[in-house]
Amino acid sequence: MDVRFHFSMIFSVLITYFIFRPVDFRSTLLALLWLVGFVLCILLHELGHALAAKLAGVEVKSIIIWLLGGLTNLERKPEKPLHNLAISAAGPLVNVFLGFVFVAVYILLYVFAPRGLEPELFIWVQTFIELCFSLALLNIILVVFNLLPIYPLDGGNIMHAVLDGLFGRSNADLITMLVSIPVLLGLIAFGLRTHDYLLLASCVLIALAIGTLNRSVLRWINLGVNYLFKRSGYYYLQGDYERAAQLYTLEIEREPEQSAHYLARAACLLNVMQKERALADIERALKLNPKSYVALELRGELCLMEKDYETALDYFSRAQEVSPNWAVPYFDRASIMMDRQEYAPALLELNKAISLMSQFPLFYMVRSMAHFKLGNLDAAHTDQDAAIRLSDKDALTVSPINLTLYEGYLDWAEDYYARAIAKMPRSFLAYQGRADAYRANKEFEKAIADYTHAIQLAPREADLYLGRGKCHQALNNPEKAAADFQSAFAKANKLHLKRQAEELLKNI
């Protein structure tokens, strides 16, 4: 496997110097050997994780050793909690073994070192005794630190794996986060008290990782990072797709050979239903990088929208050849099977997608549709609840490009949204989602009633006026449609919504 040393390891030499303050050859050698031993202990720790992952059938992409520790990059997260437990525990077990070895060597040298040695030789023996003691202490510290119940340290991962096996992934995420936060605060207090700035730097990274356990927190982290460093990504996450596309256009002008810029703009264009322009960007990205699995997947999704299933499946297979453990191709294949009413095989594909990407509400929504059609209401309701727990917004409403998911599934939608409304009667999102489902199935009167209820709860949401206006337009009520489109134009704070309202007004 690929083992890399990050450039930050250069600073470990300076840190070692300030720890040992060598003044002669002996102390310099002691410091150097300790540094080599430290790096080897970290490397062996990561190799322990890697070996356990290999035994669990998970490929290891690389091992990175850097100033604050090590990182083992896996191709995917194991599906079984027991495998996660074994992989997480393997690293600390290696340090336990190394600590035992260094303690044993320290005792042997201390007890059996010959007495009456010449002073110079005695000093060298003492040097190696000190080295074994310090490396034994280092491994004990590594074990204690790594076993702290803080995600993503090994102790936090072990805790998460046990909780996953007992209570399921979503509950495991929540409990792990609730346990990790107070322990992290204690660690920060310790770092402040001891003026350990490396520990405090680690705490910042740990805090960011803890945030990934909660979708809402992760979203705010992503928004903050993108706002500071990539404004186009910030607008995309905010759903302001046209403004994001404009910024991606500037990035394309600066770096025309970067396929990622074209794909990002294509994603924006798809969300505002500009399929032709999106196709042009995807084709350009494929010319620049024929092995881009994202480009292949997006190309397949365009074929899926056109009901060209065979071509779509070919693109999905090609994407999966490049990235075999990416969840999206499984989901898209399941979407084709759902269109064909092949619910049992679709369920298998959705199970695989969720095992690879468990934080995506849409996956649970579609799996609940499959369970519903197969008559398993308990499983359907479990998936509906899981989707809402992850993100009520993403679970209750879908982007315009995904509205076709509702077609032919009105019975499921009525069941789903009735349950959601019973639990969250003040949520405009639940009424909006049901209205979208009614509109997709041409039940315009019912859609208007739900859009109206949603508008009463959230009168500033431009999407609601657009949806209701389209229903009025379908029922040949141009005056009411125009009034809704004008309201949408006035209230919209996103460019593509304003433009859509303006174009709809012109067509009345």
Phi, psi and omega per residue, in radians:
M1 nan 2.836 -3.067
D2 -1.430 2.088 3.097
V3 -1.962 2.160 -3.091
R4 -2.153 2.546 3.043
F5 -1.918 2.078 -3.112
H6 -1.202 2.626 -3.101
F7 -1.077 -0.384 3.137
S8 -1.114 -0.300 3.108
M9 -1.091 -0.338 3.082
I10 -1.013 -0.648 -3.101
F11 -1.243 -0.286 3.112
S12 -1.145 -0.495 3.090
V13 -1.134 -0.775 3.122
L14 -1.133 -0.732 -3.138
I15 -1.106 -0.745 3.110
T16 -1.074 -0.691 3.114
Y17 -1.063 -0.785 -3.110
F18 -1.232 -0.444 3.088
I19 -1.278 -0.795 -3.004
F20 -1.668 -0.445 -3.105
R21 0.805 1.016 -3.073
P22 -1.107 2.447 -3.125
V23 -2.127 -0.220 3.133
D24 -2.521 -3.095 -3.086
F25 -1.109 -0.701 -3.117
R26 -1.095 -0.844 -3.111
S27 -1.212 -0.542 3.077
T28 -1.166 -0.753 3.113
L29 -1.131 -0.701 3.114
L30 -1.049 -0.788 3.138
A31 -1.112 -0.732 -3.122
L32 -1.150 -0.788 3.127
L33 -1.121 -0.648 3.109
W34 -1.117 -0.728 3.131
L35 -1.100 -0.770 3.108
V36 -1.098 -0.740 3.115
G37 -1.112 -0.689 3.114
F38 -1.064 -0.837 -3.122
V39 -1.114 -0.713 3.133
L40 -1.140 -0.676 3.119
C41 -1.113 -0.730 3.101
I42 -1.124 -0.784 -3.123
L43 -1.084 -0.776 -3.141
L44 -1.155 -0.614 3.052
H45 -1.008 -0.847 -3.129
E46 -1.199 -0.603 3.088
L47 -1.142 -0.540 3.047
G48 -1.085 -0.812 3.059
H49 -1.018 -0.795 -3.059
A50 -1.122 -0.734 3.141
L51 -1.124 -0.753 3.109
A52 -1.090 -0.681 3.110
A53 -1.110 -0.751 3.115
K54 -1.055 -0.754 -3.138
L55 -1.148 -0.478 3.108
A56 -1.492 0.017 3.105
G57 1.458 0.351 3.133
V58 -1.891 2.210 3.138
E59 -1.269 2.524 3.113
V60 -1.829 2.106 -3.127
K61 -1.319 -0.823 -3.099
S62 -2.917 2.872 2.985
I63 -2.119 2.236 -3.138
I64 -2.054 2.179 3.066
I65 -1.813 2.185 -3.134
W66 -2.412 -3.119 -2.950
L67 -1.002 -0.647 -3.051
L68 -1.711 0.220 3.096
G69 2.428 -2.473 -3.112
G70 -2.419 2.900 -3.124
L71 -2.551 2.207 3.070
T72 -1.817 1.981 -3.114
N73 -1.548 2.030 3.130
L74 -1.724 2.633 3.100
E75 -1.088 -0.596 -3.141
R76 -2.755 2.876 3.049
K77 -1.469 2.354 -3.129
P78 -1.028 2.579 -3.120
E79 -1.318 -0.616 -3.040
K80 -1.612 2.306 3.094
P81 -0.981 -0.604 -3.133
L82 -1.094 -0.672 3.098
H83 -1.171 -0.715 3.068
N84 -1.054 -0.720 3.127
L85 -1.073 -0.807 -3.118
A86 -1.123 -0.752 -3.129
I87 -1.128 -0.749 -3.113
S88 -1.188 -0.628 -3.093
A89 -1.376 -0.347 -3.033
A90 -1.104 -0.719 -3.117
G91 -1.072 -0.947 3.098
P92 -1.037 -0.598 3.104
L93 -1.092 -0.632 3.072
V94 -1.079 -0.752 3.136
N95 -1.192 -0.590 3.040
V96 -1.065 -0.784 3.121
F97 -1.104 -0.802 3.137
L98 -1.107 -0.710 3.092
G99 -1.044 -0.749 3.098
F100 -1.065 -0.757 -3.135
V101 -1.088 -0.828 -3.111
F102 -1.173 -0.624 3.072
V103 -1.128 -0.746 3.139
A104 -1.095 -0.774 3.120
V105 -1.137 -0.698 3.118
Y106 -1.046 -0.796 -3.134
I107 -1.134 -0.765 3.139
L108 -1.060 -0.793 3.138
L109 -1.153 -0.682 -3.078
Y110 -1.248 -0.668 -3.055
V111 -1.478 -0.707 -2.986
F112 -1.803 0.072 3.081
A113 -1.108 2.306 -3.102
P114 -1.046 2.438 3.070
R115 -1.465 2.817 3.079
G116 1.264 0.437 3.104
L117 -1.261 2.749 3.046
E118 -1.076 2.578 -3.065
P119 -0.920 -0.744 -3.090
E120 -1.158 -0.743 3.124
L121 -1.188 -0.656 3.125
F122 -1.070 -0.684 3.132
I123 -1.106 -0.681 3.140
W124 -1.212 -0.656 3.070
V125 -1.088 -0.748 3.109
Q126 -1.091 -0.597 3.120
T127 -1.078 -0.780 -3.133
F128 -1.259 -0.545 3.049
I129 -1.122 -0.769 3.105
E130 -1.086 -0.712 -3.139
L131 -1.085 -0.809 -3.139
C132 -1.113 -0.685 3.130
F133 -1.113 -0.790 -3.092
S134 -1.182 -0.631 3.118
L135 -1.277 -0.583 3.042
A136 -1.114 -0.780 3.118
L137 -1.101 -0.683 3.113
L138 -1.033 -0.799 -3.119
N139 -1.190 -0.596 3.062
I140 -1.109 -0.758 3.116
I141 -1.093 -0.738 3.129
L142 -1.085 -0.702 3.126
V143 -1.134 -0.845 -3.106
V144 -1.094 -0.811 -3.108
F145 -1.110 -0.808 -3.082
N146 -1.217 -0.411 -3.135
L147 -1.594 0.056 3.020
L148 -1.064 2.408 -3.093
P149 -1.325 1.119 3.126
I150 -2.234 2.174 3.037
Y151 -1.333 2.343 0.206
P152 -1.811 0.399 3.045
L153 -1.084 2.852 -3.060
D154 -1.026 -0.667 3.110
G155 -1.076 -0.711 3.094
G156 -1.152 -0.685 3.104
N157 -1.180 -0.667 3.092
I158 -1.106 -0.809 3.109
M159 -1.031 -0.777 -3.122
H160 -1.098 -0.708 -3.128
A161 -1.132 -0.735 3.124
V162 -1.123 -0.797 -3.138
L163 -1.135 -0.637 3.106
D164 -1.061 -0.771 3.122
G165 -1.135 -0.556 -3.080
L166 -1.532 -0.719 -2.950
F167 -2.174 -0.048 -3.111
G168 1.658 2.828 -2.998
R169 -1.119 -0.798 -3.072
S170 -1.102 -0.803 3.111
N171 -1.148 -0.635 3.110
A172 -1.093 -0.717 3.103
D173 -1.033 -0.831 -3.081
L174 -1.136 -0.844 -3.099
I175 -1.142 -0.725 3.132
T176 -1.065 -0.713 3.116
M177 -1.136 -0.759 -3.118
L178 -1.143 -0.565 3.095
V179 -1.367 -0.684 -3.046
S180 -1.158 -0.676 -3.008
I181 -1.077 -0.887 3.134
P182 -1.141 -0.612 3.103
V183 -1.155 -0.688 3.097
L184 -1.106 -0.712 3.109
L185 -1.067 -0.687 3.068
G186 -1.110 -0.687 3.118
L187 -1.136 -0.696 3.103
I188 -1.117 -0.744 3.109
A189 -1.059 -0.718 3.111
F190 -1.116 -0.740 3.130
G191 -1.111 -0.682 3.107
L192 -1.166 -0.710 -3.106
R193 -1.176 -0.648 -3.094
T194 -1.645 -0.007 -3.101
H195 0.984 0.654 3.126
D196 -1.585 1.636 -3.032
Y197 -1.299 -0.474 3.049
L198 -1.153 -0.715 3.097
L199 -1.111 -0.721 3.133
L200 -1.128 -0.665 3.076
A201 -1.107 -0.687 3.093
S202 -1.111 -0.647 -3.117
C203 -1.113 -0.615 3.105
V204 -1.092 -0.790 3.139
L205 -1.168 -0.670 3.114
I206 -1.110 -0.724 3.134
A207 -1.053 -0.729 3.104
L208 -1.102 -0.693 3.138
A209 -1.175 -0.680 3.099
I210 -1.041 -0.653 -3.141
G211 -1.053 -0.449 -3.131
T212 -1.244 -0.233 3.123
L213 -1.296 -0.335 -3.139
N214 -2.095 2.199 -3.046
R215 -1.082 -0.676 -3.127
S216 -1.166 -0.776 3.116
V217 -1.106 -0.760 3.130
L218 -1.057 -0.670 3.117
R219 -1.085 -0.777 -3.141
W220 -1.141 -0.651 3.077
I221 -1.097 -0.811 3.132
N222 -1.075 -0.728 3.128
L223 -1.084 -0.785 -3.128
G224 -1.104 -0.801 -3.133
V225 -1.119 -0.774 -3.131
N226 -1.184 -0.631 3.114
Y227 -1.084 -0.655 -3.112
L228 -1.359 -0.665 -2.950
F229 -2.055 -0.329 -3.093
K230 -2.650 1.522 -3.013
R231 -1.108 -0.528 3.104
S232 -1.088 -0.726 3.096
G233 -1.130 -0.615 3.107
Y234 -1.076 -0.841 -3.133
Y235 -1.157 -0.600 3.096
Y236 -1.104 -0.818 3.133
L237 -1.108 -0.506 3.111
Q238 -1.394 -0.099 -3.132
G239 1.407 0.221 3.103
D240 -1.638 1.317 -2.898
Y241 -1.209 -0.633 -3.100
E242 -1.204 -0.724 3.097
R243 -1.144 -0.668 3.080
A244 -1.102 -0.739 3.135
A245 -1.078 -0.655 3.110
Q246 -1.082 -0.732 3.131
L247 -1.233 -0.644 3.067
Y248 -1.131 -0.563 3.069
T249 -1.079 -0.718 3.075
L250 -1.103 -0.677 3.105
E251 -1.154 -0.652 3.092
I252 -1.118 -0.702 3.121
E253 -1.127 -0.603 3.125
R254 -1.343 -0.667 -3.083
E255 -2.320 1.330 -3.041
P256 -1.191 -0.215 -3.122
E257 -1.700 0.076 3.129
Q258 -1.609 1.907 -3.072
S259 -1.131 -0.499 -3.093
A260 -1.064 -0.590 -3.138
H261 -1.140 -0.712 3.127
Y262 -1.154 -0.688 -3.139
L263 -1.176 -0.673 3.114
A264 -1.114 -0.745 3.119
R265 -1.183 -0.626 3.109
A266 -1.084 -0.700 3.106
A267 -1.082 -0.705 3.088
C268 -1.093 -0.797 -3.091
L269 -1.146 -0.633 3.102
L270 -1.128 -0.648 -3.130
N271 -1.213 -0.335 3.051
V272 -1.874 0.306 3.002
M273 1.108 0.548 3.046
Q274 -1.740 1.318 -2.975
K275 -1.164 -0.673 -3.098
E276 -1.106 -0.809 3.122
R277 -1.145 -0.660 3.108
A278 -1.107 -0.737 3.115
L279 -1.045 -0.724 3.132
A280 -1.074 -0.712 3.132
D281 -1.192 -0.683 -3.140
I282 -1.152 -0.739 3.116
E283 -1.095 -0.698 3.104
R284 -1.098 -0.745 3.123
A285 -1.096 -0.677 3.136
L286 -1.190 -0.570 3.068
K287 -1.167 -0.680 3.133
L288 -1.274 -0.609 -3.092
N289 -2.558 1.534 -3.089
P290 -1.089 -0.308 -3.113
K291 -1.696 0.178 -3.141
S292 -1.233 1.927 -3.096
Y293 -1.206 -0.488 3.084
V294 -1.177 -0.771 3.123
A295 -1.102 -0.746 3.123
L296 -1.087 -0.703 -3.134
E297 -1.170 -0.778 3.123
L298 -1.105 -0.656 3.099
R299 -1.110 -0.709 3.085
G300 -1.137 -0.645 3.136
E301 -1.158 -0.604 3.051
L302 -1.115 -0.691 3.072
C303 -1.140 -0.648 3.101
L304 -1.081 -0.691 3.110
M305 -1.115 -0.548 3.126
E306 -1.543 0.108 -3.139
K307 1.134 0.363 3.067
D308 -1.573 1.364 -2.943
Y309 -1.166 -0.716 -3.070
E310 -1.120 -0.776 3.106
T311 -1.139 -0.693 3.118
A312 -1.055 -0.794 -3.140
L313 -1.083 -0.623 3.100
D314 -1.107 -0.781 3.113
Y315 -1.128 -0.688 3.134
F316 -1.117 -0.688 3.112
S317 -1.125 -0.706 3.122
R318 -1.147 -0.676 3.093
A319 -1.116 -0.684 -3.104
Q320 -1.247 -0.516 3.054
E321 -1.088 -0.637 3.141
V322 -1.343 -0.724 -3.116
S323 -2.296 1.467 -2.987
P324 -1.170 -0.306 -3.089
N325 -1.952 0.473 3.065
W326 -1.589 2.353 -3.010
A327 -1.318 -0.525 -2.951
V328 -1.062 -0.731 3.119
P329 -1.039 -0.636 3.091
Y330 -1.087 -0.768 3.138
F331 -1.113 -0.776 -3.109
D332 -1.167 -0.634 3.059
R333 -1.120 -0.689 3.100
A334 -1.091 -0.629 3.121
S335 -1.080 -0.694 3.091
I336 -1.121 -0.750 3.134
M337 -1.136 -0.633 3.092
M338 -1.126 -0.703 3.082
D339 -1.063 -0.594 -3.137
R340 -1.524 0.037 -3.121
Q341 1.097 0.550 3.064
E342 -1.708 1.357 -2.913
Y343 -1.294 -0.666 -3.109
A344 -1.125 -0.887 3.080
P345 -1.141 -0.559 3.078
A346 -1.075 -0.661 -3.137
L347 -1.090 -0.683 3.115
L348 -1.109 -0.747 3.120
E349 -1.129 -0.704 -3.135
L350 -1.194 -0.637 3.066
N351 -1.039 -0.731 3.134
K352 -1.170 -0.762 3.139
A353 -1.038 -0.765 -3.112
I354 -1.215 -0.586 3.092
S355 -1.128 -0.510 -3.131
L356 -1.582 -0.477 -3.095
M357 -2.502 1.501 -2.966
S358 -1.498 -0.044 -3.056
Q359 -1.816 0.312 -3.046
F360 -1.889 1.852 -3.037
P361 -1.021 -0.620 -3.084
L362 -1.044 -0.596 3.131
F363 -1.073 -0.764 3.141
Y364 -1.183 -0.667 3.108
M365 -1.012 -0.865 -3.087
V366 -1.207 -0.630 3.096
R367 -1.140 -0.606 3.092
S368 -1.129 -0.574 3.064
M369 -1.095 -0.757 -3.141
A370 -1.124 -0.787 3.099
H371 -1.049 -0.723 -3.117
F372 -1.078 -0.788 -3.115
K373 -1.202 -0.449 3.095
L374 -1.518 0.017 3.072
G375 1.487 0.172 -3.134
N376 -1.697 1.444 -3.046
L377 -1.178 -0.630 -3.135
D378 -1.074 -0.797 3.121
A379 -1.153 -0.672 3.118
A380 -1.082 -0.771 -3.136
H381 -1.193 -0.625 3.087
T382 -1.068 -0.765 3.122
D383 -1.196 -0.658 3.090
Q384 -1.056 -0.782 3.141
D385 -1.132 -0.690 3.131
A386 -1.108 -0.713 3.135
A387 -1.094 -0.770 -3.111
I388 -1.188 -0.634 3.097
R389 -1.073 -0.657 -3.130
L390 -1.184 -0.805 3.134
S391 -2.942 1.935 -3.113
D392 -1.113 -0.608 -3.136
K393 -1.134 -0.855 -3.099
D394 -1.284 -0.369 3.139
A395 -1.512 -0.552 -3.031
L396 -1.637 -0.416 3.113
T397 -2.251 2.655 3.088
V398 -2.167 2.782 3.117
S399 -1.209 2.747 -3.135
P400 -0.923 -0.566 -3.101
I401 -1.195 -0.356 -3.112
N402 -1.825 0.118 -3.115
L403 -1.078 -0.430 3.139
T404 -1.130 -0.295 3.091
L405 -1.017 -0.529 -3.089
Y406 -1.335 -0.334 -3.035
E407 -1.116 2.153 -3.131
G408 1.458 0.019 -3.109
Y409 -2.141 0.601 -3.113
L410 -1.165 -0.598 3.107
D411 -1.087 -0.747 3.078
W412 -1.109 -0.771 -3.085
A413 -1.081 -0.726 -3.139
E414 -1.132 -0.690 3.085
D415 -1.134 -0.824 -3.091
Y416 -1.076 -0.914 -3.038
Y417 -1.307 -0.477 3.043
A418 -1.103 -0.738 3.097
R419 -1.148 -0.722 -3.133
A420 -1.130 -0.739 -3.126
I421 -1.174 -0.637 3.102
A422 -1.095 -0.625 -3.142
K423 -1.457 -0.562 -3.069
M424 -2.301 1.229 -3.041
P425 -1.143 -0.275 3.133
R426 -1.758 0.180 -3.128
S427 -1.557 1.960 3.087
F428 -1.165 -0.429 -3.118
L429 -1.101 -0.654 3.138
A430 -1.143 -0.746 3.102
Y431 -1.188 -0.666 3.120
Q432 -1.121 -0.764 3.136
G433 -1.080 -0.758 3.124
R434 -1.170 -0.658 3.090
A435 -1.076 -0.733 3.096
D436 -1.059 -0.718 3.135
A437 -1.135 -0.734 3.081
Y438 -1.086 -0.755 -3.124
R439 -1.118 -0.722 3.135
A440 -1.109 -0.473 3.138
N441 -1.806 0.292 3.028
K442 1.104 0.473 3.010
E443 -1.683 1.270 -2.918
F444 -1.219 -0.657 -3.134
E445 -1.088 -0.809 3.118
K446 -1.120 -0.665 3.118
A447 -1.088 -0.760 -3.136
I448 -1.046 -0.722 3.132
A449 -1.074 -0.739 -3.134
D450 -1.268 -0.701 3.071
Y451 -1.047 -0.709 -3.137
T452 -1.101 -0.747 3.101
H453 -1.105 -0.737 3.129
A454 -1.114 -0.683 3.134
I455 -1.123 -0.639 3.088
Q456 -1.088 -0.585 3.136
L457 -1.446 -0.548 -3.085
A458 -2.459 1.349 -3.026
P459 -1.223 -0.139 -3.119
R460 -1.685 0.000 -3.071
E461 -1.481 1.897 -3.085
A462 -1.119 -0.570 -3.128
D463 -0.995 -0.626 -3.086
L464 -1.155 -0.733 3.124
Y465 -1.172 -0.671 3.099
L466 -1.089 -0.804 -3.135
G467 -1.095 -0.784 -3.141
R468 -1.168 -0.676 3.114
G469 -1.079 -0.673 3.119
K470 -1.161 -0.604 3.084
C471 -1.174 -0.775 3.085
H472 -1.049 -0.683 3.132
Q473 -1.123 -0.710 3.129
A474 -1.156 -0.504 3.122
L475 -1.583 0.152 3.095
N476 1.095 0.800 3.032
N477 -2.038 1.305 -2.995
P478 -1.093 -0.600 -3.108
E479 -1.138 -0.801 3.133
K480 -1.174 -0.664 3.113
A481 -1.095 -0.781 -3.134
A482 -1.090 -0.707 3.127
A483 -1.079 -0.715 3.127
D484 -1.197 -0.713 -3.141
F485 -1.153 -0.640 3.086
Q486 -1.146 -0.708 3.086
S487 -1.105 -0.725 3.130
A488 -1.092 -0.752 3.138
F489 -1.083 -0.708 -3.094
A490 -1.240 -0.579 -3.026
K491 -1.668 -0.286 -3.061
A492 -1.192 2.354 3.040
N493 -1.971 0.201 3.101
K494 -2.086 2.396 -3.009
L495 -1.045 -0.738 -3.060
H496 -1.197 -0.519 3.089
L497 -1.238 -0.724 3.074
K498 -1.062 -0.785 -3.122
R499 -1.125 -0.706 3.134
Q500 -1.108 -0.775 3.127
A501 -1.088 -0.697 -3.130
E502 -1.125 -0.759 -3.141
E503 -1.173 -0.657 3.103
L504 -1.145 -0.668 3.106
L505 -1.108 -0.692 -3.123
K506 -1.152 -0.500 -3.056
N507 -1.514 -0.097 3.139
I508 -1.344 nan nan
